[in-house]
Amino acid sequence: MSVICPGCAGGEHVLPVPEALGDVVAAAVDPSAVAHLAPPPAPQPGPVRDSAAVAVLVVLAALWLLLGVLSLLRPRPDLDRYGDAYRAGYLLGGLVGPAVLTGAAMVVRMLSRRRARRREEELLRGRQARWQHLVARWRSGWWCRRCRAAFFPVGALHPGAPPSPLLAARHYPSWVLGTPSTAPATATATATGSGSAPSPGPGRQGAGGQALS
Protein backbone atom coordinates (compact mmCIF):
# COMPACT_ATOMS: atom_id res chain seq x y z
CA MET A 1 0.00 0.00 0.00
CA SER A 2 1.38 3.38 -1.01
CA VAL A 3 1.66 6.10 1.62
CA ILE A 4 0.25 9.49 0.65
CA CYS A 5 1.31 12.72 2.30
CA PRO A 6 -1.72 14.58 3.75
CA GLY A 7 -0.11 17.87 2.80
CA CYS A 8 0.88 17.61 -0.86
CA ALA A 9 -1.18 14.47 -1.59
CA GLY A 10 1.88 12.89 -3.18
CA GLY A 11 3.61 9.63 -2.44
CA GLU A 12 6.89 9.98 -4.29
CA HIS A 13 8.38 12.36 -1.72
CA VAL A 14 7.63 10.41 1.45
CA LEU A 15 9.86 8.01 3.37
CA PRO A 16 9.87 6.54 6.89
CA VAL A 17 11.18 8.80 9.62
CA PRO A 18 14.14 6.48 10.45
CA GLU A 19 15.27 6.65 6.82
CA ALA A 20 14.81 10.43 6.80
CA LEU A 21 17.14 10.72 9.78
CA GLY A 22 19.62 8.39 8.10
CA ASP A 23 20.08 10.80 5.22
CA VAL A 24 19.19 14.28 6.46
CA VAL A 25 20.32 16.07 3.31
CA ALA A 26 18.49 13.86 0.83
CA ALA A 27 15.34 13.89 2.96
CA ALA A 28 15.43 17.69 3.20
CA VAL A 29 15.23 17.59 7.00
CA ASP A 30 15.92 20.90 8.69
CA PRO A 31 18.89 20.52 11.09
CA SER A 32 16.82 22.02 13.90
CA ALA A 33 14.23 19.26 13.41
CA VAL A 34 16.64 16.35 13.79
CA ALA A 35 16.45 16.35 17.61
CA HIS A 36 12.65 16.26 17.49
CA LEU A 37 12.61 13.35 15.04
CA ALA A 38 15.12 11.28 17.00
CA PRO A 39 13.89 8.01 18.53
CA PRO A 40 12.83 7.92 22.18
CA PRO A 41 15.86 7.46 24.44
CA ALA A 42 16.29 4.00 25.91
CA PRO A 43 15.47 3.78 29.63
CA GLN A 44 18.38 3.60 32.03
CA PRO A 45 18.46 1.90 35.44
CA GLY A 46 17.87 4.28 38.29
CA PRO A 47 20.23 4.74 41.24
CA VAL A 48 20.14 2.23 44.08
CA ARG A 49 20.01 4.12 47.36
CA ASP A 50 20.64 2.94 50.90
CA SER A 51 17.73 2.62 53.28
CA ALA A 52 17.19 5.02 56.17
CA ALA A 53 18.07 2.25 58.63
CA VAL A 54 21.66 2.26 57.38
CA ALA A 55 22.00 5.98 58.05
CA VAL A 56 20.54 5.57 61.55
CA LEU A 57 22.95 2.77 62.43
CA VAL A 58 25.94 4.71 61.13
CA VAL A 59 24.96 7.81 63.12
CA LEU A 60 24.50 5.75 66.30
CA ALA A 61 27.87 4.08 65.78
CA ALA A 62 29.55 7.46 65.32
CA LEU A 63 27.94 8.89 68.45
CA TRP A 64 28.87 5.83 70.48
CA LEU A 65 32.45 6.03 69.25
CA LEU A 66 32.59 9.71 70.15
CA LEU A 67 31.37 8.97 73.68
CA GLY A 68 33.96 6.21 74.00
CA VAL A 69 36.77 8.53 72.93
CA LEU A 70 35.61 11.23 75.37
CA SER A 71 35.49 8.71 78.21
CA LEU A 72 39.09 7.70 77.48
CA LEU A 73 40.19 11.32 77.60
CA ARG A 74 38.82 11.81 81.08
CA PRO A 75 41.06 11.08 84.11
CA ARG A 76 41.20 7.33 84.58
CA PRO A 77 40.54 5.61 87.87
CA ASP A 78 43.21 3.39 89.36
CA LEU A 79 42.87 0.21 87.29
CA ASP A 80 45.81 -1.66 88.79
CA ARG A 81 43.64 -3.23 91.46
CA TYR A 82 41.32 -4.72 88.82
CA GLY A 83 41.89 -7.74 86.68
CA ASP A 84 43.02 -7.75 83.07
CA ALA A 85 39.55 -8.42 81.74
CA TYR A 86 38.11 -5.39 83.54
CA ARG A 87 40.93 -3.14 82.36
CA ALA A 88 40.51 -4.36 78.77
CA GLY A 89 36.77 -3.82 78.97
CA TYR A 90 37.22 -0.31 80.34
CA LEU A 91 39.70 0.66 77.64
CA LEU A 92 38.05 -1.08 74.67
CA GLY A 93 34.41 -1.09 75.70
CA GLY A 94 33.77 2.17 73.88
CA LEU A 95 34.90 0.54 70.62
CA VAL A 96 32.93 -2.69 70.76
CA GLY A 97 29.51 -1.06 70.48
CA PRO A 98 30.41 1.10 67.47
CA ALA A 99 32.03 -1.89 65.78
CA VAL A 100 28.87 -3.97 66.26
CA LEU A 101 26.65 -1.17 64.93
CA THR A 102 28.96 -0.64 61.96
CA GLY A 103 28.82 -4.34 61.10
CA ALA A 104 25.03 -4.30 61.41
CA ALA A 105 24.89 -1.26 59.13
CA MET A 106 26.95 -3.08 56.49
CA VAL A 107 24.67 -6.13 56.61
CA VAL A 108 21.53 -3.99 56.41
CA ARG A 109 23.04 -2.01 53.54
CA MET A 110 23.86 -5.17 51.60
CA LEU A 111 20.36 -6.61 52.06
CA SER A 112 18.55 -3.35 51.35
CA ARG A 113 20.57 -2.66 48.21
CA ARG A 114 19.90 -6.18 46.98
CA ARG A 115 16.15 -5.68 47.42
CA ALA A 116 16.32 -2.23 45.85
CA ARG A 117 18.28 -3.60 42.89
CA ARG A 118 15.67 -6.31 42.27
CA ARG A 119 12.89 -3.74 42.50
CA GLU A 120 14.71 -1.42 40.09
CA GLU A 121 15.20 -4.30 37.63
CA GLU A 122 11.46 -4.98 37.67
CA LEU A 123 10.70 -1.30 37.08
CA LEU A 124 13.28 -1.19 34.29
CA ARG A 125 11.64 -4.13 32.53
CA GLY A 126 8.36 -2.22 32.60
CA ARG A 127 10.03 0.92 31.25
CA GLN A 128 11.74 -1.10 28.51
CA ALA A 129 8.40 -2.60 27.43
CA ARG A 130 6.95 0.91 27.26
CA TRP A 131 10.04 2.13 25.37
CA GLN A 132 9.76 -0.66 22.78
CA HIS A 133 6.14 0.34 22.22
CA LEU A 134 7.18 3.96 21.72
CA VAL A 135 9.94 2.97 19.30
CA ALA A 136 7.39 1.03 17.26
CA ARG A 137 5.21 4.15 17.11
CA TRP A 138 8.23 6.26 16.21
CA ARG A 139 9.12 3.90 13.35
CA SER A 140 5.57 4.08 11.99
CA GLY A 141 5.86 7.79 11.19
CA TRP A 142 6.67 9.14 7.75
CA TRP A 143 8.47 12.24 6.50
CA CYS A 144 7.58 14.23 3.42
CA ARG A 145 10.57 15.79 1.66
CA ARG A 146 8.36 18.25 -0.19
CA CYS A 147 6.37 19.52 2.81
CA ARG A 148 9.28 19.02 5.20
CA ALA A 149 6.92 17.67 7.81
CA ALA A 150 5.97 14.35 9.38
CA PHE A 151 2.72 12.43 9.53
CA PHE A 152 1.24 9.09 10.53
CA PRO A 153 -0.75 7.23 7.85
CA VAL A 154 -3.93 5.27 8.48
CA GLY A 155 -3.49 2.53 11.08
CA ALA A 156 0.09 3.52 11.92
CA LEU A 157 -0.44 4.40 15.58
CA HIS A 158 -2.77 1.46 16.24
CA PRO A 159 -5.11 -0.72 14.17
CA GLY A 160 -7.87 1.40 12.69
CA ALA A 161 -6.27 4.70 13.74
CA PRO A 162 -7.13 7.63 11.47
CA PRO A 163 -4.31 9.43 9.68
CA SER A 164 -2.67 12.31 11.46
CA PRO A 165 -2.51 15.80 10.05
CA LEU A 166 0.74 17.14 8.69
CA LEU A 167 3.01 17.61 11.72
CA ALA A 168 5.81 20.04 12.34
CA ALA A 169 8.88 18.18 13.58
CA ARG A 170 8.58 19.74 17.02
CA HIS A 171 5.13 18.16 17.43
CA TYR A 172 6.22 14.69 16.32
CA PRO A 173 7.42 13.51 19.78
CA SER A 174 4.06 14.29 21.38
CA TRP A 175 2.30 12.05 18.85
CA VAL A 176 4.82 9.30 19.52
CA LEU A 177 4.11 9.59 23.26
CA GLY A 178 0.37 9.45 22.65
CA THR A 179 -0.31 13.08 23.60
CA PRO A 180 -1.03 14.63 20.18
CA SER A 181 -0.26 18.31 19.82
CA THR A 182 -3.14 20.51 18.74
CA ALA A 183 -0.94 22.62 16.46
CA PRO A 184 -0.07 20.54 13.37
CA ALA A 185 1.88 21.97 10.46
CA THR A 186 -0.21 23.27 7.60
CA ALA A 187 2.53 24.35 5.21
CA THR A 188 6.23 24.09 4.63
CA ALA A 189 6.80 27.39 6.45
CA THR A 190 5.09 26.05 9.57
CA ALA A 191 6.90 22.73 9.48
CA THR A 192 10.37 24.19 9.12
CA GLY A 193 9.93 27.52 10.83
CA SER A 194 11.29 29.38 7.82
CA GLY A 195 10.64 29.96 4.17
CA SER A 196 7.35 30.51 2.39
CA ALA A 197 4.44 28.21 1.81
CA PRO A 198 4.26 26.54 -1.61
CA SER A 199 1.77 27.80 -4.10
CA PRO A 200 -1.53 25.88 -4.15
CA GLY A 201 -2.25 23.40 -6.84
CA PRO A 202 -5.57 22.04 -8.09
CA GLY A 203 -7.14 19.26 -6.05
CA ARG A 204 -4.50 19.26 -3.28
CA GLN A 205 -5.64 20.18 0.19
CA GLY A 206 -3.43 20.22 3.32
CA ALA A 207 -4.37 19.80 6.93
CA GLY A 208 -7.07 22.24 8.01
CA GLY A 209 -8.22 22.65 4.41
CA GLN A 210 -5.27 24.80 3.30
CA ALA A 211 -4.21 24.23 -0.28
CA LEU A 212 -0.69 22.92 -0.73
CA SER A 213 1.40 22.12 -3.80
URCOR-V744564 format. One record per residue. N is the residue number from 0. PSI is psi in degrees with one decimal (* if undefined). OMEGA is omega in degrees with one decimal (none if undefined). NEAR is the number of other ideal C-beta (glycine too) atoms within 12 Angstrom. Layout:
BEGIN
n=N psi=PSI omega=OMEGA near=NEAR
n=N psi=PSI omega=OMEGA near=NEAR
END
This chain:
BEGIN
n=0 psi=129.5 omega=179.8 near=8
n=1 psi=146.6 omega=179.3 near=13
n=2 psi=129.5 omega=-177.2 near=27
n=3 psi=133.1 omega=177.6 near=23
n=4 psi=131.1 omega=178.8 near=39
n=5 psi=-9.0 omega=179.8 near=38
n=6 psi=-57.1 omega=-177.7 near=47
n=7 psi=-1.5 omega=178.2 near=37
n=8 psi=26.3 omega=177.4 near=29
n=9 psi=156.1 omega=179.7 near=24
n=10 psi=-9.7 omega=-176.2 near=20
n=11 psi=-12.3 omega=-176.7 near=14
n=12 psi=6.3 omega=-174.8 near=29
n=13 psi=149.8 omega=176.2 near=33
n=14 psi=155.8 omega=-179.7 near=28
n=15 psi=149.0 omega=-179.2 near=25
n=16 psi=-43.2 omega=178.0 near=40
n=17 psi=-38.8 omega=178.4 near=23
n=18 psi=-34.5 omega=178.4 near=19
n=19 psi=-38.1 omega=178.0 near=35
n=20 psi=-26.9 omega=179.6 near=28
n=21 psi=-26.5 omega=178.6 near=18
n=22 psi=82.6 omega=-173.5 near=17
n=23 psi=-40.0 omega=-176.0 near=25
n=24 psi=-49.6 omega=-177.7 near=13
n=25 psi=-32.3 omega=-178.9 near=14
n=26 psi=0.9 omega=178.7 near=31
n=27 psi=45.8 omega=177.9 near=25
n=28 psi=126.5 omega=177.3 near=33
n=29 psi=134.9 omega=-179.5 near=31
n=30 psi=-33.4 omega=179.6 near=18
n=31 psi=-15.6 omega=-178.5 near=17
n=32 psi=-12.0 omega=-174.8 near=32
n=33 psi=-43.5 omega=-178.5 near=22
n=34 psi=-34.6 omega=-179.7 near=17
n=35 psi=-29.8 omega=-178.3 near=34
n=36 psi=-3.1 omega=-178.9 near=39
n=37 psi=153.2 omega=-179.8 near=24
n=38 psi=158.7 omega=177.6 near=26
n=39 psi=137.7 omega=-179.7 near=27
n=40 psi=142.8 omega=179.6 near=15
n=41 psi=141.6 omega=179.1 near=15
n=42 psi=146.3 omega=179.2 near=21
n=43 psi=147.6 omega=178.1 near=12
n=44 psi=139.8 omega=178.9 near=18
n=45 psi=168.0 omega=179.9 near=15
n=46 psi=146.8 omega=176.3 near=10
n=47 psi=114.1 omega=-175.5 near=20
n=48 psi=153.9 omega=176.6 near=16
n=49 psi=153.3 omega=178.0 near=23
n=50 psi=164.9 omega=179.9 near=22
n=51 psi=-28.1 omega=-179.5 near=14
n=52 psi=-34.8 omega=179.0 near=21
n=53 psi=-44.8 omega=179.9 near=25
n=54 psi=-39.3 omega=179.4 near=18
n=55 psi=-45.4 omega=-179.6 near=18
n=56 psi=-40.3 omega=179.7 near=28
n=57 psi=-42.0 omega=179.3 near=24
n=58 psi=-43.3 omega=178.7 near=18
n=59 psi=-40.3 omega=178.9 near=21
n=60 psi=-40.5 omega=179.4 near=28
n=61 psi=-42.2 omega=179.0 near=19
n=62 psi=-42.1 omega=179.2 near=18
n=63 psi=-41.5 omega=178.3 near=24
n=64 psi=-40.5 omega=179.0 near=25
n=65 psi=-42.4 omega=178.1 near=18
n=66 psi=-38.4 omega=178.3 near=19
n=67 psi=-41.3 omega=178.9 near=25
n=68 psi=-41.9 omega=179.1 near=17
n=69 psi=-37.2 omega=178.7 near=12
n=70 psi=-33.7 omega=178.3 near=20
n=71 psi=-24.7 omega=-179.5 near=17
n=72 psi=-17.7 omega=178.0 near=11
n=73 psi=159.8 omega=177.1 near=12
n=74 psi=129.7 omega=-177.3 near=8
n=75 psi=146.8 omega=170.9 near=13
n=76 psi=168.0 omega=178.8 near=13
n=77 psi=108.7 omega=-177.0 near=10
n=78 psi=-3.2 omega=-175.9 near=16
n=79 psi=-27.4 omega=-177.8 near=10
n=80 psi=-3.0 omega=178.8 near=8
n=81 psi=162.0 omega=-179.7 near=15
n=82 psi=172.3 omega=-178.7 near=11
n=83 psi=-39.2 omega=-177.9 near=12
n=84 psi=-41.4 omega=-179.8 near=12
n=85 psi=-43.8 omega=179.6 near=16
n=86 psi=-40.6 omega=178.5 near=17
n=87 psi=-40.2 omega=178.2 near=15
n=88 psi=-37.4 omega=179.8 near=17
n=89 psi=-41.5 omega=-176.3 near=22
n=90 psi=-34.7 omega=-174.0 near=20
n=91 psi=-5.6 omega=-177.2 near=19
n=92 psi=-32.5 omega=179.2 near=22
n=93 psi=-8.6 omega=179.4 near=25
n=94 psi=-22.2 omega=-176.9 near=23
n=95 psi=-47.5 omega=-179.6 near=19
n=96 psi=-51.2 omega=177.8 near=24
n=97 psi=-36.2 omega=179.0 near=26
n=98 psi=-40.6 omega=179.0 near=19
n=99 psi=-45.0 omega=179.4 near=19
n=100 psi=-37.9 omega=178.2 near=27
n=101 psi=-42.4 omega=176.6 near=23
n=102 psi=-40.7 omega=177.1 near=17
n=103 psi=-39.0 omega=178.6 near=21
n=104 psi=-38.7 omega=179.1 near=27
n=105 psi=-40.0 omega=178.8 near=20
n=106 psi=-45.7 omega=179.3 near=18
n=107 psi=-39.7 omega=179.3 near=25
n=108 psi=-43.9 omega=-179.9 near=25
n=109 psi=-45.7 omega=-178.3 near=18
n=110 psi=-42.0 omega=-178.2 near=18
n=111 psi=-39.0 omega=178.7 near=23
n=112 psi=-33.4 omega=177.3 near=21
n=113 psi=-44.3 omega=177.8 near=17
n=114 psi=-42.6 omega=-179.3 near=19
n=115 psi=-35.3 omega=179.2 near=23
n=116 psi=-40.9 omega=176.9 near=20
n=117 psi=-41.4 omega=179.1 near=16
n=118 psi=-40.7 omega=179.3 near=19
n=119 psi=-36.0 omega=177.4 near=21
n=120 psi=-39.0 omega=177.3 near=18
n=121 psi=-43.0 omega=178.2 near=16
n=122 psi=-37.2 omega=-179.5 near=19
n=123 psi=-37.9 omega=176.8 near=20
n=124 psi=-39.8 omega=176.9 near=16
n=125 psi=-41.6 omega=178.4 near=15
n=126 psi=-35.3 omega=179.0 near=21
n=127 psi=-37.3 omega=176.7 near=20
n=128 psi=-42.9 omega=177.3 near=15
n=129 psi=-40.8 omega=-179.6 near=20
n=130 psi=-42.2 omega=178.2 near=22
n=131 psi=-37.0 omega=176.6 near=18
n=132 psi=-42.0 omega=179.5 near=21
n=133 psi=-37.7 omega=178.2 near=28
n=134 psi=-38.5 omega=177.2 near=23
n=135 psi=-40.6 omega=176.4 near=19
n=136 psi=-41.2 omega=179.4 near=29
n=137 psi=-41.6 omega=-179.9 near=34
n=138 psi=-22.5 omega=-176.2 near=24
n=139 psi=-6.9 omega=179.3 near=31
n=140 psi=158.1 omega=-179.6 near=42
n=141 psi=155.3 omega=-179.9 near=39
n=142 psi=134.5 omega=177.6 near=47
n=143 psi=119.3 omega=179.1 near=45
n=144 psi=-36.9 omega=-174.4 near=30
n=145 psi=-45.5 omega=-179.3 near=32
n=146 psi=-16.2 omega=-176.5 near=45
n=147 psi=51.2 omega=-179.9 near=40
n=148 psi=164.6 omega=-177.9 near=51
n=149 psi=165.2 omega=176.1 near=51
n=150 psi=163.8 omega=174.7 near=46
n=151 psi=122.5 omega=179.0 near=38
n=152 psi=179.6 omega=-178.8 near=28
n=153 psi=132.3 omega=176.4 near=20
n=154 psi=8.4 omega=-177.4 near=15
n=155 psi=-44.2 omega=-176.6 near=29
n=156 psi=-37.8 omega=174.6 near=27
n=157 psi=161.0 omega=-177.8 near=14
n=158 psi=128.0 omega=179.2 near=9
n=159 psi=4.0 omega=-179.2 near=9
n=160 psi=138.3 omega=177.0 near=17
n=161 psi=161.2 omega=178.0 near=16
n=162 psi=150.8 omega=176.9 near=27
n=163 psi=162.7 omega=170.1 near=34
n=164 psi=176.6 omega=175.8 near=35
n=165 psi=128.8 omega=-171.2 near=48
n=166 psi=131.5 omega=167.7 near=42
n=167 psi=150.0 omega=-176.0 near=39
n=168 psi=-35.1 omega=-177.1 near=42
n=169 psi=-18.8 omega=178.4 near=25
n=170 psi=-7.8 omega=-177.1 near=33
n=171 psi=-44.3 omega=-179.3 near=41
n=172 psi=-34.9 omega=-178.9 near=28
n=173 psi=-32.5 omega=176.3 near=26
n=174 psi=-33.9 omega=175.6 near=39
n=175 psi=-39.6 omega=-179.1 near=35
n=176 psi=-8.6 omega=179.8 near=19
n=177 psi=16.3 omega=176.6 near=18
n=178 psi=73.9 omega=-171.4 near=14
n=179 psi=135.7 omega=175.2 near=22
n=180 psi=149.8 omega=-179.6 near=23
n=181 psi=8.4 omega=-178.1 near=14
n=182 psi=72.1 omega=179.0 near=18
n=183 psi=162.6 omega=176.1 near=32
n=184 psi=142.6 omega=177.9 near=41
n=185 psi=-5.2 omega=179.2 near=30
n=186 psi=168.3 omega=179.5 near=35
n=187 psi=-38.7 omega=-179.5 near=33
n=188 psi=-39.0 omega=179.5 near=23
n=189 psi=-39.3 omega=-176.1 near=33
n=190 psi=-36.2 omega=-175.2 near=45
n=191 psi=-17.7 omega=-179.1 near=31
n=192 psi=5.0 omega=178.8 near=20
n=193 psi=166.1 omega=177.9 near=16
n=194 psi=-176.9 omega=-178.3 near=15
n=195 psi=156.2 omega=-179.8 near=11
n=196 psi=145.8 omega=178.4 near=26
n=197 psi=155.3 omega=179.8 near=28
n=198 psi=143.6 omega=-176.9 near=14
n=199 psi=150.6 omega=176.8 near=19
n=200 psi=162.1 omega=-176.2 near=16
n=201 psi=133.9 omega=171.7 near=10
n=202 psi=11.9 omega=-177.9 near=11
n=203 psi=114.5 omega=-177.7 near=25
n=204 psi=134.1 omega=176.3 near=22
n=205 psi=-175.2 omega=178.4 near=35
n=206 psi=139.4 omega=-179.4 near=33
n=207 psi=9.7 omega=175.9 near=18
n=208 psi=6.4 omega=179.4 near=14
n=209 psi=134.4 omega=-179.0 near=26
n=210 psi=135.6 omega=178.1 near=21
n=211 psi=155.7 omega=176.4 near=37
n=212 psi=* omega=none near=25
END
